[in-house]
Amino acid sequence: MNKMNWMDEILKRRDDFTADLQKLIQIPSVKSEEEKNEKEAPFGKQVKEALDYMITLAEKDGFQVKNIDNVAGHIEMGEGDELIGILCHVDVVPEGDGWTREPFGGELESGKIFGRGAIDDKGPTMAAYYAMKMVKELGIPLEKRVRMIVGTDEESDWLCVDRYFKTEEMPDVGFAPDADFPIIFAEKGIADVQIDMQVPPPGLADVVMTLFDSGRRYNMVPDFARASLVIDQNHTLFLQSYTEYIEENNLNGSYHIDSGVVVLEINGRSAHAMEPDLGQNAALSLAAFLSRQHLDRASAAYIQFILRYFEGDTRGRALGIAATDEEMGDVTVNAAIFRYEKEKLAQIGVNIRYPVSFPFDNEMISLKERIEKEWASIQIVSNSEPHYVNPNDPFIETLKRVYEEETGKKSELLSIGGGTYARALKRGVAFGALFPGRPDVAHQKDEYAFLGDLLQAASIYARTIVELAGK
């Protein structure tokens, strides 16, 4: 069966594939708290509609299907004791602003299909589904079961797979078509920690900071920061100094005065926490300016702490947790969330990503001891351990061979700082559907996928299914 030309087979189904994908993209399946119904639609009506769409499509095509509490579903074929898993999701992030096309239109232009979810993850989901459909329609005998697991909360809290695996079978091996080709075999651990500082009383000072606020999500570099200040000195000189700082450092900032309180605002550049150096941390830019002012003791302690541990340091050197791994790279540290209210709280939320060789528990114990000497405490908010599959696993060898023979290109093993559904599997990897050299436009305005790439991904997945599960 290796001699089957899978590309020819998917091209015969190109029009059906395109129409089915367009209909899926046209469902605006963004998680909604307002429209949710705990039983019928836990993440909102339109997320449920996208799940129903896939299950109905599969039922019509003769697959075995199951809906698990309207938060996940599966589509299955084949027989046997062993189970091959394919983990996909049909929820998407909000469309955001600045689109030049209809965000949920599924428009076709110049070989691309546009719309939120085109590459993350509706396009790859449909590619994997059509791979199963081709194998089924061609009557290829399978000695293992193949199950597509469809999640609906991947972009938020992963409650879908948490619920799914409470009652459903864990696949023996599997892949997630929700990242890059060739093969992602290793994903760093991802931990969110909150630092709470005990700051001294403010005391008297020329500048008293009443509020410092930046960041909303642990997994993003904050792109906006704001500070509120009561100033017992010449406002004009202070604001002139701020304006000069903004200009000297090519920053985008502004200020206004509200009921006698000076409010400084500064913009940075957002980036994913897996590589904070790609962004510009707005909180650190604002803290650097404030550190030059005659601040009250409490806010000075907070600002100096921020700069001492995070300014120019995304690798945890100042925190004492710097480490690197030959396969998975550096520990990365993203100072993500900042909350300071005078005489109420002084907090910093930090995202730490670490390789499999990093002894996380021991390092956190040591870090807590060091931080306590600074009158601060650390709370681990969440921790998802590293995901790693041995590069010599026969499963990976099969994927490598299929990819190389179907594309004619070398199969590289990749390690990433992000997290994919593969880590929900005991033995799973991320496998496509973004090909090397293609821009990653997931979560961006005018998100798109190359239709030809999705069809090629479907041919790769079909071959993979036969190699892993065929007789």
Secondary structure per residue as TSV (DSSP state, phi and psi in degrees):
chain	resnum	aa	ss	phi	psi
A	1	M	-	360.0	-12.8
A	2	N	T	-60.8	-22.7
A	3	K	T	-83.7	-3.0
A	4	M	-	-58.9	134.3
A	5	N	-	-91.5	94.8
A	6	W	H	-69.1	-30.7
A	7	M	H	-64.6	-41.2
A	8	D	H	-59.9	-40.6
A	9	E	H	-66.2	-42.6
A	10	I	H	-71.5	-32.4
A	11	L	H	-64.7	-30.3
A	12	K	H	-64.2	-24.2
A	13	R	T	-108.4	12.8
A	14	R	H	-54.5	-48.0
A	15	D	H	-64.9	-42.9
A	16	D	H	-64.5	-44.0
A	17	F	H	-56.0	-49.4
A	18	T	H	-61.9	-45.9
A	19	A	H	-63.5	-42.6
A	20	D	H	-65.2	-39.4
A	21	L	H	-68.4	-40.6
A	22	Q	H	-59.5	-43.2
A	23	K	H	-63.0	-38.6
A	24	L	H	-67.3	-43.5
A	25	I	H	-63.3	-31.8
A	26	Q	T	-73.1	-6.2
A	27	I	S	-90.3	113.6
A	28	P	-	-77.7	73.8
A	29	S	-	-83.8	62.4
A	30	V	B	-94.9	133.1
A	31	K	-	-54.9	134.2
A	32	S	-	-134.5	122.6
A	33	E	S	-75.1	-32.5
A	34	E	T	-69.1	-38.2
A	35	E	T	-98.3	7.8
A	36	K	-	-78.0	150.3
A	37	N	B	-132.8	119.6
A	38	E	T	-50.6	-36.5
A	39	K	T	-95.1	-50.5
A	40	E	T	-78.9	-38.0
A	41	A	B	-148.7	77.1
A	42	P	T	-58.7	-27.3
A	43	F	T	-114.4	13.9
A	44	G	-	112.5	155.0
A	45	K	H	-61.3	-39.6
A	46	Q	H	-77.4	-29.5
A	47	V	H	-65.5	-43.6
A	48	K	H	-62.0	-37.8
A	49	E	H	-61.8	-39.6
A	50	A	H	-67.5	-39.8
A	51	L	H	-63.6	-46.3
A	52	D	H	-59.9	-38.2
A	53	Y	H	-58.8	-48.2
A	54	M	H	-66.0	-41.6
A	55	I	H	-66.9	-40.8
A	56	T	H	-65.4	-41.7
A	57	L	H	-58.9	-45.5
A	58	A	H	-68.5	-38.9
A	59	E	H	-62.3	-42.5
A	60	K	H	-62.6	-33.4
A	61	D	T	-86.1	3.5
A	62	G	T	88.9	15.5
A	63	F	-	-83.0	158.8
A	64	Q	E	-79.9	134.2
A	65	V	E	-131.6	158.4
A	66	K	E	-151.8	136.3
A	67	N	E	-105.4	126.9
A	68	I	E	-107.5	97.3
A	69	D	T	53.5	26.3
A	70	N	T	61.6	17.6
A	71	V	T	-111.6	-17.1
A	72	A	E	-158.8	166.7
A	73	G	E	-152.6	168.7
A	74	H	E	-140.2	156.7
A	75	I	E	-128.1	123.8
A	76	E	E	-133.9	149.0
A	77	M	E	-146.5	169.9
A	78	G	E	88.6	179.9
A	79	E	-	-149.7	161.4
A	80	G	S	126.5	171.7
A	81	D	S	-77.5	-35.9
A	82	E	-	-80.2	149.9
A	83	L	E	-127.4	126.7
A	84	I	E	-100.1	127.6
A	85	G	E	-106.6	143.7
A	86	I	E	-128.0	111.6
A	87	L	E	-99.6	118.1
A	88	C	E	-127.8	173.2
A	89	H	E	-146.6	149.8
A	90	V	-	-115.3	1.4
A	91	D	-	-82.1	155.0
A	92	V	B	-134.3	162.1
A	93	V	-	-75.6	161.1
A	94	P	-	-57.2	153.0
A	95	E	-	-66.7	-31.7
A	96	G	-	73.4	-170.4
A	97	D	S	-106.3	168.8
A	98	G	-	87.5	10.1
A	99	W	-	-68.7	144.0
A	100	T	S	-101.3	-3.4
A	101	R	S	-131.3	167.7
A	102	E	-	-65.6	118.7
A	103	P	T	-57.1	-29.9
A	104	F	T	-119.5	40.9
A	105	G	-	-96.5	-30.6
A	106	G	-	65.7	34.3
A	107	E	-	-68.6	147.0
A	108	L	E	-107.4	132.1
A	109	E	E	-159.8	130.1
A	110	S	T	51.8	42.1
A	111	G	T	78.4	8.0
A	112	K	E	-116.1	149.7
A	113	I	E	-112.4	125.5
A	114	F	E	-102.7	148.8
A	115	G	S	144.4	153.8
A	116	R	T	-63.9	124.5
A	117	G	T	99.6	-5.9
A	118	A	T	-54.4	-41.5
A	119	I	T	-109.3	-15.9
A	120	D	T	-140.8	91.1
A	121	D	T	-136.5	22.8
A	122	K	H	-72.2	-39.8
A	123	G	H	-61.7	-52.8
A	124	P	H	-61.8	-34.7
A	125	T	H	-61.3	-45.9
A	126	M	H	-67.1	-34.5
A	127	A	H	-62.2	-44.6
A	128	A	H	-67.3	-37.6
A	129	Y	H	-64.0	-45.5
A	130	Y	H	-67.2	-27.1
A	131	A	H	-62.2	-47.1
A	132	M	H	-62.6	-42.4
A	133	K	H	-61.1	-42.1
A	134	M	H	-63.3	-46.8
A	135	V	H	-59.8	-41.4
A	136	K	H	-67.0	-47.7
A	137	E	H	-65.2	-30.2
A	138	L	T	-82.6	-3.7
A	139	G	T	67.7	29.4
A	140	I	-	-74.2	122.5
A	141	P	-	-69.4	137.7
A	142	L	B	-120.5	139.4
A	143	E	S	-104.6	3.0
A	144	K	S	-130.7	160.9
A	145	R	E	-87.1	145.1
A	146	V	E	-119.4	125.3
A	147	R	E	-130.0	119.4
A	148	M	E	-86.9	123.4
A	149	I	E	-102.5	121.4
A	150	V	E	-106.5	113.6
A	151	G	E	-96.2	163.5
A	152	T	S	-133.2	9.8
A	153	D	-	-139.9	28.6
A	154	E	T	-66.8	-35.4
A	155	E	T	-77.2	-5.2
A	156	S	T	-122.6	-88.8
A	157	D	T	-118.8	2.6
A	158	W	-	60.3	24.0
A	159	L	H	-63.6	-24.1
A	160	C	H	-65.3	-50.6
A	161	V	H	-73.9	-30.7
A	162	D	H	-57.9	-48.4
A	163	R	H	-67.2	-41.8
A	164	Y	H	-57.3	-49.8
A	165	F	H	-81.3	0.2
A	166	K	H	-69.6	-32.6
A	167	T	H	-123.4	-16.8
A	168	E	S	-104.3	160.2
A	169	E	-	-68.2	138.9
A	170	M	-	-82.7	124.3
A	171	P	-	-59.1	150.6
A	172	D	S	-67.0	-43.2
A	173	V	E	-143.6	165.0
A	174	G	E	-174.9	172.6
A	175	F	E	-141.6	157.3
A	176	A	E	-115.2	115.4
A	177	P	-	-83.8	66.6
A	178	D	S	-145.2	36.1
A	179	A	E	-160.6	-127.7
A	180	D	E	-115.4	148.0
A	181	F	S	-82.4	154.5
A	182	P	S	-75.0	-70.9
A	183	I	E	-141.1	127.4
A	184	I	E	-100.5	106.5
A	185	F	E	-97.2	-12.5
A	186	A	E	-141.9	134.6
A	187	E	E	-130.8	134.0
A	188	K	-	-64.4	156.0
A	189	G	E	-66.5	149.9
A	190	I	E	-130.0	115.5
A	191	A	E	-125.3	138.1
A	192	D	E	-108.4	127.9
A	193	V	E	-127.4	147.1
A	194	Q	E	-115.3	127.3
A	195	I	E	-101.6	126.2
A	196	D	E	-113.2	124.0
A	197	M	E	-101.1	143.5
A	198	Q	-	-98.5	107.4
A	199	V	-	-99.3	154.3
A	200	P	-	-69.0	167.2
A	201	P	-	-59.3	149.7
A	202	P	-	-59.9	-43.5
A	203	G	-	71.2	-172.8
A	204	L	S	-90.9	144.3
A	205	A	-	-166.1	162.3
A	206	D	S	-65.0	-35.3
A	207	V	E	-129.1	119.5
A	208	V	E	-111.3	119.7
A	209	M	E	-87.5	123.6
A	210	T	E	-99.0	-21.0
A	211	L	E	-155.5	140.1
A	212	F	E	-138.7	126.9
A	213	D	E	-144.2	128.1
A	214	S	E	-161.2	142.6
A	215	G	-	84.0	146.8
A	216	R	S	-127.5	-26.2
A	217	R	-	-131.3	138.7
A	218	Y	T	-62.3	-31.0
A	219	N	T	-92.2	16.1
A	220	M	B	-132.3	144.1
A	221	V	-	-70.4	127.7
A	222	P	-	-67.5	131.7
A	223	D	-	-106.7	8.9
A	224	F	E	-150.4	139.6
A	225	A	E	-142.3	149.7
A	226	R	E	-141.8	142.9
A	227	A	E	-135.5	139.2
A	228	S	E	-109.5	132.1
A	229	L	E	-134.8	138.7
A	230	V	E	-102.9	119.8
A	231	I	E	-113.5	120.8
A	232	D	S	-102.8	57.1
A	233	Q	S	-162.9	-173.5
A	234	N	-	-67.5	112.2
A	235	H	H	-58.5	-39.7
A	236	T	H	-60.6	-46.5
A	237	L	H	-64.6	-40.4
A	238	F	H	-62.9	-47.4
A	239	L	H	-70.8	-30.7
A	240	Q	H	-65.0	-40.8
A	241	S	H	-62.4	-39.7
A	242	Y	H	-65.9	-44.0
A	243	T	H	-60.4	-43.1
A	244	E	H	-64.0	-40.7
A	245	Y	H	-60.5	-45.1
A	246	I	H	-58.5	-47.9
A	247	E	H	-67.9	-43.9
A	248	E	H	-61.5	-32.4
A	249	N	T	-103.8	12.8
A	250	N	T	51.9	45.2
A	251	L	-	-103.2	163.5
A	252	N	E	-110.1	107.0
A	253	G	E	-143.6	167.1
A	254	S	E	-153.7	173.7
A	255	Y	E	-149.5	158.9
A	256	H	E	-152.4	163.7
A	257	I	E	-115.5	124.7
A	258	D	E	-124.4	108.2
A	259	S	T	53.6	42.4
A	260	G	T	84.8	-7.4
A	261	V	E	-94.9	129.0
A	262	V	E	-85.5	125.5
A	263	V	E	-113.4	117.1
A	264	L	E	-99.1	137.6
A	265	E	E	-131.4	143.4
A	266	I	E	-143.3	142.6
A	267	N	E	-106.6	144.8
A	268	G	-	-120.7	-148.3
A	269	R	B	-135.1	122.4
A	270	S	-	-72.0	153.3
A	271	A	-	-158.9	161.7
A	272	H	B	-71.6	143.9
A	273	A	T	-64.7	-14.3
A	274	M	T	-65.0	-24.5
A	275	E	-	-145.2	84.9
A	276	P	G	-61.0	-24.6
A	277	D	G	-64.4	-15.7
A	278	L	G	-79.2	-10.1
A	279	G	S	-110.4	-178.7
A	280	Q	B	-128.6	111.8
A	281	N	-	-75.1	108.8
A	282	A	H	-62.1	-37.1
A	283	A	H	-62.5	-42.2
A	284	L	H	-69.0	-34.6
A	285	S	H	-64.7	-42.4
A	286	L	H	-70.8	-39.1
A	287	A	H	-62.6	-37.1
A	288	A	H	-62.4	-39.1
A	289	F	H	-67.3	-47.2
A	290	L	H	-63.1	-28.9
A	291	S	T	-64.7	-18.7
A	292	R	T	-86.9	-6.5
A	293	Q	S	-97.4	165.2
A	294	H	-	-85.0	76.2
A	295	L	B	-79.7	157.7
A	296	D	-	-64.0	161.3
A	297	R	H	-61.0	-39.8
A	298	A	H	-66.2	-52.0
A	299	S	H	-70.6	-31.4
A	300	A	H	-62.2	-40.9
A	301	A	H	-63.7	-41.6
A	302	Y	H	-64.9	-48.0
A	303	I	H	-64.9	-42.6
A	304	Q	H	-65.9	-36.9
A	305	F	H	-61.1	-47.4
A	306	I	H	-55.1	-51.0
A	307	L	H	-69.7	-38.1
A	308	R	H	-62.6	-37.4
A	309	Y	H	-98.0	-18.9
A	310	F	H	-129.1	-16.9
A	311	E	T	-66.8	123.3
A	312	G	T	63.2	20.8
A	313	D	-	-139.7	98.7
A	314	T	S	-105.6	11.6
A	315	R	S	-116.9	10.2
A	316	G	S	74.2	18.9
A	317	R	T	-63.6	-48.9
A	318	A	T	-65.8	-33.3
A	319	L	T	-74.3	-14.8
A	320	G	T	81.9	22.0
A	321	I	-	-119.4	15.5
A	322	A	-	-62.1	136.4
A	323	A	-	-163.5	157.2
A	324	T	E	-138.2	158.2
A	325	D	E	-132.8	135.9
A	326	E	T	-58.6	-39.0
A	327	E	T	-88.9	-35.0
A	328	M	T	-112.4	-3.0
A	329	G	E	84.4	-158.3
A	330	D	E	-82.0	154.6
A	331	V	-	-63.8	135.5
A	332	T	E	-120.0	147.9
A	333	V	E	-129.4	123.5
A	334	N	E	-117.3	111.1
A	335	A	E	-76.0	107.7
A	336	A	E	-111.3	-37.7
A	337	I	E	-130.3	128.8
A	338	F	E	-127.7	125.2
A	339	R	E	-136.2	116.6
A	340	Y	E	-132.2	125.9
A	341	E	E	-129.5	127.9
A	342	K	T	-50.2	124.2
A	343	E	T	61.1	16.8
A	344	K	T	-122.5	-55.1
A	345	L	E	-155.6	153.9
A	346	A	E	-144.3	99.7
A	347	Q	E	-127.9	153.1
A	348	I	E	-137.6	128.3
A	349	G	E	-102.2	127.8
A	350	V	E	-125.6	136.4
A	351	N	E	-104.9	123.3
A	352	I	E	-116.1	127.5
A	353	R	E	-118.0	131.0
A	354	Y	E	-141.2	147.8
A	355	P	-	-77.1	170.6
A	356	V	T	-65.8	-25.0
A	357	S	T	-82.8	-4.2
A	358	F	S	-83.8	119.8
A	359	P	-	-77.6	81.3
A	360	F	H	-54.9	-52.0
A	361	D	H	-59.5	-46.2
A	362	N	H	-64.6	-40.9
A	363	E	H	-65.3	-36.6
A	364	M	H	-69.7	-35.6
A	365	I	H	-62.1	-45.0
A	366	S	H	-65.2	-40.3
A	367	L	H	-64.5	-41.2
A	368	K	H	-59.4	-41.7
A	369	E	H	-64.9	-40.1
A	370	R	H	-67.6	-42.3
A	371	I	H	-68.4	-33.1
A	372	E	H	-61.9	-29.1
A	373	K	T	-67.8	-16.3
A	374	E	T	-100.1	17.0
A	375	W	T	59.0	46.6
A	376	A	E	-139.6	160.3
A	377	S	E	-132.1	157.2
A	378	I	E	-122.3	135.0
A	379	Q	E	-122.4	128.4
A	380	I	E	-84.0	111.7
A	381	V	E	-76.4	-43.7
A	382	S	E	-157.7	156.0
A	383	N	E	-151.4	115.7
A	384	S	E	-105.6	115.9
A	385	E	-	-66.5	158.5
A	386	P	-	-58.5	150.5
A	387	H	E	-114.1	129.5
A	388	Y	E	-149.9	129.4
A	389	V	-	-117.7	132.2
A	390	N	-	-55.0	125.8
A	391	P	T	-57.7	-22.3
A	392	N	T	-91.8	5.2
A	393	D	-	-60.1	133.0
A	394	P	H	-55.2	-31.2
A	395	F	H	-58.4	-47.2
A	396	I	H	-67.8	-38.2
A	397	E	H	-59.2	-38.7
A	398	T	H	-64.2	-46.8
A	399	L	H	-61.3	-41.1
A	400	K	H	-60.3	-47.2
A	401	R	H	-63.7	-44.5
A	402	V	H	-61.1	-47.4
A	403	Y	H	-59.7	-45.6
A	404	E	H	-66.4	-41.0
A	405	E	H	-74.0	-32.3
A	406	E	H	-80.3	-28.0
A	407	T	H	-108.3	-20.2
A	408	G	S	74.3	14.6
A	409	K	S	-119.4	155.1
A	410	K	-	-66.1	139.4
A	411	S	-	-97.7	110.6
A	412	E	-	-95.6	143.5
A	413	L	E	-89.8	131.3
A	414	L	E	-114.2	147.7
A	415	S	E	-120.8	138.0
A	416	I	E	-130.3	161.5
A	417	G	S	-92.0	-10.3
A	418	G	S	-84.8	-178.1
A	419	G	-	-127.1	131.1
A	420	T	-	-118.0	170.8
A	421	Y	G	-57.9	-17.6
A	422	A	G	-56.4	-30.6
A	423	R	G	-74.5	-7.5
A	424	A	G	-79.4	-13.0
A	425	L	S	-97.4	148.9
A	426	K	S	-71.3	-33.8
A	427	R	S	-139.2	81.9
A	428	G	E	-146.8	159.4
A	429	V	E	-134.2	162.8
A	430	A	E	-89.4	135.2
A	431	F	-	-141.8	87.4
A	432	G	-	79.6	-173.7
A	433	A	E	-107.5	11.6
A	434	L	E	-86.2	121.9
A	435	F	-	-81.2	153.2
A	436	P	T	-55.3	137.7
A	437	G	T	91.6	-15.8
A	438	R	S	-82.8	140.1
A	439	P	-	-67.4	143.3
A	440	D	-	-91.0	103.6
A	441	V	-	-106.1	13.6
A	442	A	T	-57.7	139.1
A	443	H	T	70.7	1.9
A	444	Q	S	-99.5	164.2
A	445	K	T	-64.9	151.2
A	446	D	T	55.3	38.6
A	447	E	-	-55.0	139.2
A	448	Y	E	-150.3	167.6
A	449	A	E	-136.1	147.0
A	450	F	E	-74.0	122.4
A	451	L	H	-58.2	-40.4
A	452	G	H	-62.0	-35.6
A	453	D	H	-66.2	-42.3
A	454	L	H	-64.4	-38.1
A	455	L	H	-66.3	-39.7
A	456	Q	H	-66.6	-38.4
A	457	A	H	-60.4	-41.5
A	458	A	H	-61.1	-38.9
A	459	S	H	-66.9	-38.2
A	460	I	H	-65.1	-44.6
A	461	Y	H	-66.4	-37.7
A	462	A	H	-62.9	-46.2
A	463	R	H	-60.8	-40.4
A	464	T	H	-61.8	-44.8
A	465	I	H	-57.9	-45.2
A	466	V	H	-66.2	-40.6
A	467	E	H	-65.5	-37.9
A	468	L	H	-84.5	-33.1
A	469	A	H	-119.3	-11.1
A	470	G	B	-71.8	156.2
A	471	K	-	-74.1	360.0
